[in-house]
């Protein structure tokens, strides 16, 4: 990951946390529903890893949001 994008990865991760908590899900529950390892969810939420479109789409399905909502940084 390029250092110049670090802040954007972190903002994306914070949005995942926001929508996960809004649905009252734990990291483990989100991971199981989206068929993603829990440690990967943690890394996404902390802005430590990039995310593929497949993962974005699965997260959106589970969280019942659009991809745009995940990228609407506050």
Buried (B, 14 or more C-beta within 10 A) or exposed (E): EEEEEEEBBBBBBBBBBBBBEEEEBEBEBBBBBBEBEBEBBBBBBBBBBEBEEEBBEBBBEBBEBEEEEBEEEE
